[in-house]
Amino acid sequence: MKITKHFSLKSQKQIWRIIISDTDKLIFETRDTNTKETFYCCHNVTTQENIFSDIQLDEKYYLGIEAVYKDIIFFHKFPKPDLPGHKQIIAFDIASQKILWTNVDLSFFFIDDNLVYGFQQGFEERYFFALDYLSGELVKEFGDDYKTINALRNKAENEKDWSNYLYPQIFKHGSNEKIDHAINSQINKLDIAGNVEYNVYNYLLLFNFHSKVFEGNMANKFIAFDLKTDKILLTEVLNANTTALFTDSFFVYKNLLFLLREKNEVLIYKIE
């Protein structure tokens, strides 16, 4: 087993969110911490093609992504800066880099089987609708039928395929002798802060941890360890000097390892 550098992406802004579409489009949401503006970038994670960089919609500040479905990004706005609720549905096509449609009356609920389910908030009740995901045209009205909508949403959630993803979990001593030994060999002389996060891809042990450098400051380090050969294949310092614990600093998609470094860079390695 070997790990080779695939490519890396670095931004002058803070990486806020990472999403991978079902056609291997890697979408970044970045934010300028000074101006609070939001930007979006997109790459093909397989071919490394840069599809677009730092695009903005008309709303540059209070914008977010609800979902990515068949290479359509569904954006939402916020009612007010200090309110968590979402409003409007904006369908943006990755290929043409154009807005296909906008619905200002509904809020996004979920998407399934080529339909976007949205709702309109009444005084006490929500009223539900289904729209065509490409055109935004109204397909069906559900009124306030929560039972039907919740059944459809549960079906959509249950049918989602997460088999291509591997996310870190919290390491607990005593679960596996080889994993215990490998992790302990790297941390037993360090002053560890927080939890060690890990997972195993085939025979490759992936883990990261925070160790105290001096009072109030820590380093976040990632290690890839081959359990068959007892050898370290990769080490990366993800945060050289931090006062906060960073969780979920890595994940695997298919055979690609993603590492988030210093809030503004993603390192992507191929596992073979």
Backbone as a ProteinNet text record, in pm:
[ID]
protein_1_A
[PRIMARY]
MKITKHFSLKSQKQIWRIIISDTDKLIFETRDTNTKETFYCCHNVTTQENIFSDIQLDEKYYLGIEAVYKDIIFFHKFPKPDLPGHKQIIAFDIASQKILWTNVDLSFFFIDDNLVYGFQQGFEERYFFALDYLSGELVKEFGDDYKTINALRNKAENEKDWSNYLYPQIFKHGSNEKIDHAINSQINKLDIAGNVEYNVYNYLLLFNFHSKVFEGNMANKFIAFDLKTDKILLTEVLNANTTALFTDSFFVYKNLLFLLREKNEVLIYKIE
[TERTIARY]
83.9	0	87.2	46.4	121.8	26.3	78.5	2.8	81.2	16.3	81.9	0.1	67.9	0.8	-79.7	-207.2	-294.3	-293.4	-341.3	-326.2	-369.8	-349.5	-389	-454.5	-536.6	-606.8	-589.5	-546.7	-524.7	-595.6	-656.9	-732	-675.5	-691.6	-656.6	-763.7	-878.5	-990.9	-1008.2	-1094.3	-1116.8	-1213.1	-1172.6	-1260.2	-1369	-1493	-1606.8	-1675.9	-1677.7	-1750	-1694.4	-1695.8	-1652.9	-1763.3	-1803.5	-1906.5	-1856.7	-1881.2	-1847.3	-1977.2	-1996.9	-2118.2	-2107.1	-2219.1	-2216.7	-2146.7	-2098.7	-2016.9	-1874.3	-1834.3	-1697	-1659.3	-1756.4	-1725.8	-1702.4	-1588	-1548.4	-1582.3	-1676	-1724.1	-1678	-1615.3	-1568.6	-1652.7	-1692.4	-1747.1	-1640.5	-1596.9	-1496	-1552.7	-1499.3	-1547.2	-1428.8	-1441.3	-1343.9	-1377.1	-1289.1	-1319.5	-1322.4	-1268	-1270.5	-1396.9	-1427.9	-1544.6	-1671.9	-1656.9	-1769.4	-1831.4	-1769	-1822.2	-1800.7	-1892.1	-1888.3	-1851.9	-1763.2	-1718.1	-1730.1	-1739.6	-1751.8	-1654.5	-1592.3	-1498.6	-1540.8	-1501.6	-1537.5	-1425.7	-1387.1	-1286.9	-1340.2	-1292.3	-1317.3	-1213.4	-1258.7	-1165.6	-1084.5	-1134.3	-1063	-959.7	-1002.8	-913.7	-833.9	-868.8	-807.6	-847.1	-939.8	-982.6	-1044.7	-1002.1	-1062.8	-1184.6	-1303.6	-1426.7	-1463.4	-1457	-1469.8	-1406.8	-1369.5	-1303.3	-1364.8	-1389.7	-1429.9	-1549.6	-1649.2	-1770.1	-1856.2	-1938.1	-2031.8	-2168	-2270.9	-2404.9	-2434	-2553.7	-2589.7	-2580.9	-2627.3	-2613.2	-2473.1	-2389.1	-2248.4	-2217.8	-2314.8	-2285.1	-2365.6	-2496.2	-2581.9	-2636.5	-2546.2	-2575	-2514.5	-2579.1	-2526.5	-2577.7	-2523	-2562.2	-2654.4	-2766.3	-2857.3	-2816.5	-2788.5	-2757.5	-2695.7	-2629.2	-2582.6	-2643.5	-2715.9	-2789.1	-2773.7	-2714.1	-2694.7	-2630.6	-2525.3	-2446.6	-2525.1	-2631.1	-2701.5	-2680	-2630.5	-2612.5	-2738.3	-2795.2	-2914	-2872.9	-2879.4	-2840.7	-2962.8	-2935.2	-3038.8	-2983.9	-3074.1	-3037.8	-3079.8	-3039.4	-3078.9	-3175.9	-3280.3	-3373.4	-3303.8	-3217.4	-3140.4	-3005.9	-2904.2	-2771.8	-2770.2	-2856.8	-2851.9	-2960	-3025.7	-3129	-3083.3	-3100.1	-3049.6	-3138.4	-3261.7	-3353.6	-3307.5	-3357.6	-3322.7	-3443.8	-3417.7	-3525.3	-3479.5	-3576.4	-3556	-3482.4	-3500	-3428.5	-3368.9	-3237.9	-3167.5	-3095.9	-3133	-3073.8	-2965.7	-2841.6	-2725.4	-2663.3	-2648	-2592.8	-2440.9	-2372.3	-2226	-2170.8	-2228.4	-2175.6	-2180.1	-2295.2	-2309.9	-2270.7	-2259.1	-2228.8	-2333.3	-2458.4	-2569.3	-2680.4	-2757.9	-2874.9	-2986.4	-3037.7	-3145	-3280.1	-3302.9	-3429.7	-3415.2	-3507.8	-3513.1	-3658	-3679	-3812.1	-3798.7	-3861.3	-3847.1	-3951.1	-4049.2	-4158.4	-4137.2	-4051.9	-4033.7	-3895.1	-3884.7	-3757.2	-3731.4	-3606.4	-3567.6	-3591.4	-3643.3	-3662.9	-3576.3	-3591.3	-3503.5	-3522.3	-3441.1	-3450.1	-3441.7	-3523.5	-3522.7	-3596.2	-3543.8	-3610.3	-3649.3	-3554.3	-3569.7	-3669.1	-3705.2	-3798	-3734.9	-3750.7	-3710.8	-3834.6	-3827.6	-3939.6	-3911.2	-4003.9	-3988.9	-4113.1	-4102.7	-4217.5	-4233.2	-4356.2	-4388.4	-4438.7	-4380	-4415.9	-4539.6	-4646.3	-4765.4	-4755.7	-4867.7	-4866.9	-4832.2	-4889.4	-4859.7	-4814.1	-4859	-4830.6	-4731.9	-4667.8	-4590.5	-4671.9	-4659.7	-4728.9	-4622.8	-4637.4	-4530.7	-4562.3	-4454.1	-4465.2	-4349.5	-4371	-4265.4	-4243.6	-4115.4	-4078.9	-3986	-3993.8	-3898.2	-3759.5	-3659.7	-3528.6	-3458.3	-3491.3	-3424.3	-3493.9	-3625.9	-3701.1	-3758.2	-3776.3	-3840	-3990.7	-4046.7	-4191.9	-4261.5	-4378.2	-4455.6	-4506.6	-4479.1	-4523.5	-4639.7	-4631.8	-4737.4	-4745.9	-4867.4	-4890.8	-4935.9	-4881.1	-4914.5	-4992	-5013.5	-5077.8	-4993.2	-5060.8	-4986.3	-4976.8	-4969.3	-4965.4	-4826.2	-4799.7	-4670.3	-4642.1	-4745.7	-4726.7	-4666.6	-4723.1	-4672.7	-4532.7	-4511.8	-4381.5	-4272.2	-4301.3	-4200.5	-4168.1	-4267.8	-4242.9	-4153.2	-4177.8	-4094.1	-3951.7	-3941.6	-3808.1	-3730.2	-3795.3	-3728.8	-3682.4	-3764.4	-3725.9	-3600.8	-3598.3	-3483.4	-3356.5	-3368.8	-3252.9	-3201.8	-3292.9	-3254.2	-3188.8	-3220.5	-3165.9	-3032.8	-2989.7	-2861	-2746.8	-2654.3	-2542.1	-2415.8	-2372.6	-2251.4	-2133.8	-2146.1	-2044.2	-1909.2	-1906.6	-1778.7	-1703.2	-1764.5	-1704.3	-1658.5	-1548.6	-1498.5	-1461.9	-1529.2	-1507.2	-1438.3	-1367.3	-1299.7	-1397.1	-1353.7	-1428	-1332.3	-1387.7	-1305.6	-1236.2	-1105.9	-1027.4	-1046.4	-1070.8	-1081.4	-985.6	-906.8	-809.9	-880.4	-819.4	-871	-961.4	-987.2	-1078.7	-1008.8	-878	-802	-653.8	-590.7	-452.2	-356	-366.1	-273.9	-294.5	-421	-450	-401.8	-427.4	-379.3	-228.5	-158	-11.5	38.1	-19.7	25.2	2.4	-116	-145.2	-64	-56.6	18.9	167	220.1	362.1	392.4	289.4	309	271.3	191.1	140.8	184.2	244.8	266.3	363.4	445.4	538.2	492.5	370.1	318	209.1	188.6	80	-40	-128.5	-239.7	-355.9	-414.6	-533.4	-650.8	-764	-882.3	-871.4	-952	-957.9	-865.1	-818.5	-753.6	-865.5	-864.8	-964.2	-898.2	-968.5	-906.1	-1010.8	-961.2	-1037.8	-939.9	-989.4	-903.5	-957.5	-871.9	-904.7	-823.2	-891.1	-821.5	-727.3	-595.5	-500.8	-429	-483.1	-419.7	-490.6	-418	-469.4	-447.1	-554	-549.8	-590.7	-508.5	-546.6	-480.4	-544.8	-485.7	-510	-425.6	-432.6	-374.5	-412.1	-358.6	-265.1	-145.5	-51.3	-13.7	1.4	32.3	177.8	196.3	330.2	382.6	303.3	329.2	194.1	190.5	65.2	-31.3	-147.1	-251.1	-238.8	-132.5	-113	-89.6	-139.6	-130.3	-92.2	-45	-20.9	-112.9	-171	-260.5	-186.1	-163.2	-81.5	-161.9	-141	-204.6	-99	-135.1	-44.8	-122.9	-62.6	-114.4	-16	-65.6	19.1	-26.2	66.5	37.6	39.5	-75	-84.8	-20.6	0.7	64.6	215.7	273.7	419.8	469.4	375.6	411.2	498.3	464.9	541.7	450.8	507.1	436.6	453	341.7	346.3	334.5	274.5	254.3	237.1	298.6	271.5	250.3	156.1	129.5	93.1	151.3	108.7	-4.4	-124.2	-242.1	-260	-221.6	-224.4	-100.7	-10.9	116.5	106.6	14.1	4.5	-139.4	-216.5	-357.4	-398.8	-498.2	-552.6	-683.7	-732.1	-860.3	-840.9	-928.5	-925.8	-1003.4	-942.8	-1007.4	-1050.4	-1180.1	-1232	-1258.5	-1270.8	-1298.6	-1198.6	-1071.3	-966.4	-931.1	-986.8	-960.9	-1083	-1090.5	-1188.8	-1140.9	-1200.5	-1167.1	-1289.9	-1269.4	-1374.3	-1320.9	-1388.1	-1339.1	-1198.2	-1097.8	-959.8	-877.8	-946.2	-878.1	-886.8	-774.1	-763.7	-761.3	-851.9	-861.5	-814.8	-722.7	-673.7	-697.6	-755.1	-777.9	-667.4	-590.6	-475.6	-491.8	-473.4	-470.3	-590.7	-707.5	-835.3	-849.4	-739	-750.1	-686.8	-654.2	-590.6	-641.3	-663.9	-701.7	-594.6	-541.8	-445.6	-518.6	-497.2	-566.7	-462.7	-469.5	-375.5	-452.1	-384.1	-441.4	-385.8	-474.5	-434.7	-439.1	-326.5	-318.2	-256.6
-119.6	0	124.3	225.6	350.7	469.1	583.6	708.6	807.5	862.5	959.8	1087.5	1199	1329.3	1338.2	1367.5	1382.7	1529.6	1616.8	1761.1	1831.6	1959.8	2038.6	2168.3	2222	2346.8	2440.1	2561.5	2658	2787.7	2846.7	2970.1	3078.7	3203.4	3316.3	3340.3	3272.7	3287	3158.5	3162.1	3045.8	2948.3	2821.1	2717.7	2689.1	2709.1	2699.8	2564.8	2512.2	2387.5	2318.6	2183.5	2103.1	2004.1	1998.4	1904.8	1837	1706.9	1633.6	1584.5	1616	1574.5	1427.9	1371.5	1232.1	1211.7	1322.2	1312.3	1360.4	1353.5	1385.3	1532.2	1619.6	1762.3	1804.3	1865.9	1909.4	2057.9	2088.5	2226.6	2281	2398.5	2467.2	2592	2609.3	2738.3	2805.4	2922.6	2996.4	3131.4	3182.7	3311.4	3401.6	3525.2	3626.7	3671.4	3644.2	3672.7	3822.7	3903.3	4048.6	4111.5	4081.9	4142.2	4061	3934	3840.9	3793.5	3823.3	3778.2	3628.3	3565.6	3422.6	3397.6	3298.2	3262.9	3111.7	3069.9	2927	2887.1	2769.8	2713.3	2570.6	2522.2	2386.8	2323.7	2201.1	2123.5	1982.5	1921.7	1780	1704.6	1629.2	1567.2	1455.3	1399.5	1291.9	1346.4	1440.7	1492.7	1614.6	1672.2	1792.8	1919.5	1908.6	2023.7	2130.9	2254.9	2368.5	2413.6	2394.6	2426.7	2573.2	2623.4	2767.4	2801.8	2928.4	2975.1	3106.1	3114.5	3238.8	3306.3	3227.7	3290.3	3338.7	3439.7	3492.7	3510.7	3494.8	3527	3672.9	3718.8	3857.7	3883.2	3784.5	3793.5	3745.1	3834.7	3802	3765.4	3784	3767.6	3653.9	3662.6	3570.6	3464.1	3371	3269.1	3137	3025.9	2894.5	2790.1	2668.2	2557	2463.1	2428.3	2328.6	2188	2171.4	2039	2055	1946.9	1936.9	1810.1	1823.9	1711.5	1713.5	1607.2	1595.7	1721.7	1767.7	1884	2015.1	2019.6	2144.8	2178.3	2298.1	2343.5	2420.5	2382.4	2451.6	2540.3	2669.4	2768.9	2816.3	2874.9	2941.9	3074.6	3164.4	3287.9	3277.7	3374.4	3382.3	3499.7	3481.3	3593	3716.2	3693.5	3801	3743.7	3827.4	3777.4	3698.1	3734.4	3670.2	3563.4	3525.5	3422.2	3299.3	3179.5	3058.7	3004.5	3051.5	2997.8	3024.6	2944.7	2959.4	3008.6	3084.1	3129.2	3123.9	3107.4	3101.3	2973.4	2938.7	2827	2880	2865.8	2913.5	2793.9	2756.7	2641.4	2690.4	2647.7	2693.3	2574	2583.9	2475.1	2484.6	2377.7	2377.8	2388.6	2317.2	2313.6	2450.1	2515.3	2645.2	2761.9	2735.4	2837.6	2950	2905.3	2999.7	2954.4	3051.3	3020.2	2971.9	2851.6	2795.1	2851.1	2864.5	2918.1	2958.9	3041.2	3088.1	3085.9	3039.9	3047.9	3129.2	3245.4	3335.5	3308.8	3222.3	3198.9	3077.7	2983.9	2858.7	2849.1	2764.7	2727	2580	2545.9	2408.4	2314.3	2194.1	2092.5	1970.1	1907.7	1798.1	1776.5	1687.7	1658.7	1508.8	1458.2	1315.1	1290.3	1196.6	1150	1266.5	1356.2	1470.4	1576.2	1570.7	1669	1741.2	1872.7	1954.2	1977.1	1936.5	1956.9	2082	2174.3	2298.2	2325.9	2426	2460.3	2611.2	2647.9	2787.6	2793.6	2880.9	2889.6	2975.1	2911.1	2985.7	3039.6	3083.4	3138	3030.3	2911.2	2799.4	2675.4	2660.6	2540.6	2568.2	2460.3	2465.8	2402.5	2460.4	2407.1	2360.9	2237.7	2171.8	2162.4	2167.8	2165.1	2084.1	2027	1957.8	2029.9	2059.5	2130.8	2045	2059.9	1995	2053.6	1967.2	2017.1	2098	2074.9	2146.7	2277.2	2276.6	2394.5	2478.1	2415.6	2484.7	2489.6	2423.9	2424.8	2342.3	2388.8	2320.3	2187.4	2079.1	1945.6	1898.7	1928.3	1879.9	1967.4	1982.7	2051.9	1949.8	1962.4	1869.3	1934.4	2063.6	2133.5	2119.3	2092.1	2075	1926.3	1839.1	1694.5	1651.6	1667.8	1632	1483	1401.2	1255.9	1209.2	1254.6	1215.4	1270.6	1397.1	1460	1393.2	1365.3	1300.8	1161	1088.9	956.1	965.1	1064	1083.7	1124.4	1209.1	1252	1135.7	1055.3	939	842	823.2	737.1	791.7	922.4	984.3	969.1	988.5	975	831.7	736.3	595.4	546.5	610.2	567.8	634.7	728.2	793.2	692.9	697.6	603.9	675.3	635.3	693.5	595.8	492.5	386.3	432.5	542.4	593.5	677.6	702.5	791.6	715	761.9	709.8	830.4	843	957.2	913.5	1004.9	969.3	943.5	859	834.5	847.2	854.7	874.9	743.8	750.3	633.9	604.9	476.1	429.4	312.2	319.4	212.9	80.7	-26.5	-160.5	-216.5	-141.5	-191.2	-285.8	-262.6	-346.2	-336.1	-450	-451.1	-382.3	-410.7	-351.1	-200.7	-158.4	-14.6	55	-7.5	48.7	69.6	-33.3	-27.6	82	89.9	188.1	330.8	357.5	492.3	526.8	433.6	459.7	483.1	418	435.9	579.1	650.6	787.3	893.6	857.3	960.7	942	828	797.6	892.8	964.8	1059	1204.3	1220.6	1355.1	1390.5	1518.5	1567.8	1592.1	1492.1	1495.6	1576.9	1659.1	1736.6	1686.6	1667.9	1622.1	1476.1	1437.3	1299.1	1274.6	1150.4	1103.9	1056.4	1102.6	1058.5	966.6	860.2	760.9	689.9	618.1	516.6	432.1	322.1	228.2	208.1	231.9	207.3	87.5	-25.1	-151.9	-176.9	-179.9	-199.1	-68.6	42.4	171.6	240.7	261.9	331.3	481.3	558.3	703.3	767.1	855.6	918.8	1055.4	1139.6	1269	1301.4	1386.8	1420.5	1559.7	1618.1	1747.4	1726.1	1777.6	1769.9	1911.2	1928.2	2060.3	2096.4	2213.8	2262.8	2344.8	2439.1	2511.1	2557.7	2620.6	2652.8	2728.1	2665.1	2729.1	2708.5	2643	2622.2	2475.1	2431.1	2290.8	2278.5	2159.1	2122.2	2006.8	2012	1907	1827.6	1699.8	1617.6	1499.4	1467.3	1352.3	1248.6	1120.7	1009.9	902.2	849.2	730.5	617.2	507	397.7	266.7	198.8	70.2	-39.5	-99	-200.7	-332.5	-353.8	-477.4	-472.2	-357.2	-344.9	-271.6	-218.1	-137.8	-18.4	45	160.4	281.7	398.4	523.8	559	579.6	613.7	764.1	835.4	978.4	1047.1	1162.4	1250	1391.8	1459.9	1599.4	1676.5	1793.4	1884.5	1968.1	1947.4	2015.1	2154.6	2170.4	2302.3	2311	2398.7	2405.2	2472.6	2565.4	2641.1	2688.8	2617.2	2649.6	2649.6	2730	2732.8	2655.4	2605.6	2533.9	2392.8	2301.6	2164.8	2158.2	2097.6	2082.7	1937.6	1915.1	1780.6	1759.6	1632.5	1598.5	1664.5	1649.5	1712	1629.6	1509.3	1426.7	1341.5	1295.8	1195.6	1130.3	1016.3	944.7	941.8	972.2	958.1	865.4	752.8	647.8	610.6	631.3	600.7	728.2	838.2	966.9	1011.3	1049.6	1098.7	1251	1312.5	1458	1504.4	1599.3	1658.4	1809.2	1863.1	2007.2	2069.3	2158.9	2218	2369.1	2414.6	2557.7	2635.9	2574.8	2640.2	2685.4	2685.1	2741.4	2654.1	2529.8	2442.6	2299.9	2235.3	2094.1	2016.6	1914.2	1823.9	1695.7	1649.5	1530.9	1428.6	1311.3	1202.9	1083.6	1011.2	889.8	769.9	681.4	559.4	443.5	376.7	266.7	141.6
0	0	0	-78.8	-82.2	-90.4	-50.1	-54.6	-139.7	-241.3	-327.7	-332.6	-345.6	-352.3	-481.6	-471.8	-588	-631	-547.1	-566.6	-439	-434.2	-317.2	-363.4	-276.1	-304.7	-186	-214.1	-107.3	-140.9	-40	-58.9	31.8	-12.1	73.3	178.6	159.4	251.7	333	431.4	517	449.4	444.9	390.5	491.8	450.7	540.3	528.7	405.7	380.9	257.5	258	144.1	111	-15.7	-61	-188.3	-201.3	-323.2	-386.3	-513.6	-582.8	-623.1	-669.4	-711.5	-845.3	-906.9	-1028.1	-1000.5	-875	-832.6	-850.1	-839.2	-836.5	-691.8	-667.2	-533.8	-519.6	-432.3	-416.7	-282.3	-286.6	-166.7	-142.8	-19.7	22.2	106.8	66.2	141.3	183	292	343.5	376.9	338.1	375.3	516.8	610.5	751	780.9	692	712.6	656	530.4	465.6	487.3	531.1	551.4	419.6	307	178.5	159.7	82.6	55.9	-90.1	-112.7	-246.6	-264.9	-391.9	-421.3	-531.4	-511.6	-607.9	-639.1	-756.2	-794.8	-877.2	-840.3	-913	-937.3	-1044	-1063.4	-982.4	-882.6	-789.5	-854.7	-963.8	-1033.6	-1131	-1217.1	-1320.8	-1275.9	-1161.3	-1106.7	-1183.1	-1276.3	-1355.6	-1266.9	-1289.3	-1220.6	-1300.8	-1246	-1317.6	-1299.1	-1176	-1152.7	-1018.2	-1004.9	-882.9	-836.7	-705.9	-640.8	-707	-745.9	-797.5	-680.4	-708.3	-610	-674.6	-595.6	-641.5	-606.2	-640.7	-609.6	-459.4	-380.4	-234.9	-198.5	-152.7	-128.7	16.2	105.9	247.2	312	304.2	378.3	284.4	248.7	150.1	195.6	161.4	196	98.8	110.1	22.9	99.7	39.7	96	53.3	-77.2	-130.9	-269.3	-313.8	-451.8	-509	-619.2	-676.8	-827.6	-883	-1028.2	-1086.6	-1019	-1060.7	-1061	-981.9	-954.7	-807.7	-779.9	-642.2	-601.3	-488.5	-438	-320.6	-344.6	-245.5	-166.8	-52.7	25.5	75.2	110.4	177.6	324.2	402.8	542.7	561.1	644.8	667.5	722.8	822.5	883.1	926.6	939.4	977.5	1107.9	1201.6	1333	1349.2	1238.4	1244.4	1166.4	1223	1157.8	1046.5	1035.2	935.9	793.6	698.6	558	479.6	373.8	286.7	141.4	52.3	-92.1	-134.4	-259.9	-322.2	-451.3	-466.6	-585.5	-647.8	-770.2	-838.8	-935	-909.8	-988.1	-1059.1	-1190.6	-1272.4	-1278.6	-1235.3	-1234.9	-1376.3	-1472.5	-1608.9	-1676.9	-1672.1	-1738.9	-1649.7	-1519.4	-1418.4	-1420.9	-1436.4	-1440.1	-1345.2	-1297.4	-1216	-1307.6	-1280.9	-1361.6	-1321.1	-1192.8	-1143	-997.2	-954.1	-815.7	-769.2	-647.6	-586.6	-458.6	-456.3	-342.1	-233.8	-263.8	-169.5	-79.7	-123.2	-50	12	113.8	173.3	142.3	121.7	86	204	173.6	276.6	248.9	131	89.6	-60	-117.5	-259.7	-280.6	-374.9	-404.5	-535.1	-612.4	-734.6	-825.4	-848.1	-939.4	-891.6	-764.8	-709.7	-591.2	-589.4	-474.5	-389.6	-263.5	-171.5	-88.8	-94.4	-20.2	61.7	147.8	230.8	241.5	268.6	297.3	440.6	519.8	660.1	678.6	732	766	907.7	961.1	1096.8	1198.4	1182.8	1272.5	1196.8	1071.8	995.1	881.5	837.9	715.1	602.7	480.7	364.4	264	216.2	141.3	-7.4	-88.1	-233.4	-291.2	-409.3	-483	-615.3	-645.8	-767.7	-851.9	-983.4	-1072.6	-1047	-1028.5	-986.1	-1094.3	-1223	-1331.1	-1367.9	-1362.8	-1408	-1294.5	-1177	-1066.2	-1077.3	-1179.3	-1197.7	-1089.7	-1047.8	-945.5	-999.5	-926	-964.7	-878.8	-748.3	-658.1	-534.5	-483	-356.6	-252.5	-129.9	-22.9	91.1	81.7	192.5	318.5	431.7	556.8	596	494.4	516.3	565	694.7	752.7	738.5	752.7	750.9	618.7	509.3	377.2	353.4	386.7	364.2	447.3	573.6	658.6	609.6	557.2	501.9	378.8	294.1	174.8	212.4	314.3	357.7	419.7	500.7	560.1	452.6	349.9	237.7	169.6	145.2	79.5	163.2	294	382.1	385.2	390.3	396.8	268.2	156.2	28.1	-6.3	74.7	47.7	63.8	-28.9	-29.4	20.7	140.4	198.9	192.9	111.2	110.1	57	-17.8	-69.6	32.7	148.3	246.4	369.8	426.7	553.5	640.2	754.2	842.3	971.5	1037.1	1162.6	1276.2	1368.7	1490.4	1608.6	1727.9	1847	1886.1	1906.6	1946.5	2095.3	2124.3	2261.7	2281.7	2385.4	2412.4	2437.5	2386.7	2414.4	2307.4	2201.8	2098.1	2000.9	1974.2	1881.3	1917.7	1935.8	1985.1	1889.6	1757.8	1661.6	1650.9	1652.7	1645.3	1771.9	1888.1	2015.1	2011	1967	1965.9	1871.8	1752.4	1653.5	1703.1	1756.3	1803.3	1927.2	2021.4	2144.7	2117.3	2016.1	1983.3	1938.8	1893.5	1844.7	1947	2045.4	2136.2	2281.9	2314.7	2457.6	2527	2452.6	2514.4	2498.8	2448.8	2423.9	2523.2	2542.2	2626.5	2536.5	2528.7	2434.4	2490.9	2404.7	2440.1	2357.2	2420.3	2347.2	2307.1	2208.7	2162.9	2043.9	2033.8	1911.8	1818.8	1693.9	1596.7	1494.5	1455.9	1367.4	1282.8	1183.1	1112.3	1032.4	975.8	903.6	763.4	664.4	524.2	479	455.6	433.2	550.8	526.6	636.9	673.5	626.9	653.2	769.3	876.7	994	976.1	983.2	967.3	1099.1	1152.7	1278.9	1294.4	1374	1405.8	1552.8	1606.8	1748.8	1771.8	1885.4	1927	2045.9	2035.2	2147.5	2191.1	2322.8	2376.7	2346.9	2286.2	2254.4	2371.8	2417.1	2541.8	2593.4	2705.4	2773	2680.3	2657	2577.3	2428.1	2380.7	2237.8	2207	2090.7	2052.4	1904.4	1869.9	1730	1695.8	1577.9	1529.6	1422.6	1448.8	1359.1	1306.2	1178.5	1114.2	1078.4	1095.1	1061.4	987.1	880.6	812	836.7	894.7	943.8	880.4	814.5	751.4	857.7	886.5	992	951.2	822.6	777.6	795.3	765	770	893.7	974.6	1092.2	1055.7	944.1	899.1	879.8	909.9	884.4	736.9	668.2	526.5	501.9	596.8	577.2	711.8	726.4	841	787.6	846.4	809.6	936	953	1059	1002.4	1055.3	1001.7	1060.1	1184.8	1249.8	1337.3	1301.3	1371.1	1506.9	1520	1644.1	1660.4	1738.4	1752.4	1898.8	1928.7	2065.4	2074	1959.4	1955.8	1903	1945.2	1895.6	1764.3	1661.7	1532.7	1514.8	1507	1484.7	1335.2	1295.2	1154.9	1060.4	1091.2	1009.9	886.4	874.5	757	726.1	601.3	561.8	433.2	399.3	276.6	187.7	59.5	-41.3	-149.8	-168.5	-258.8	-214.5	-297.8	-255.8	-237.9	-209.6	-191.8	-46.2	7.7	144.2	142.2	217.9	226.1	363.8	365.9	489.5	484.6	591.4	600.6	684.4	621.9	690.5	705.1	829.5	863.5	813.2	809.2	777.1	632	555.3	419.7	311.4	345.1	246.8	261.5	147.7	145.9	70.9	134.6	73.4	35.8	-87.9	-136.2	-180.7	-117.6	-147.6	-204.5	-294	-351.5	-275	-230.3	-160.2	-259.2	-275.3	-373.6	-308.6
[MASK]
++++++++++++++++++++++++++++++++++++++++++++++++++++++++++++++++++++++++++++++++++++++++++++++++++++++++++++++++++++++++++++++++++++++++++++++++++++++++++++++++++++++++++++++++++++++++++++++++++++++++++++++++++++++++++++++++++++++++++++++++++++++++++++++++++++++++++++++++

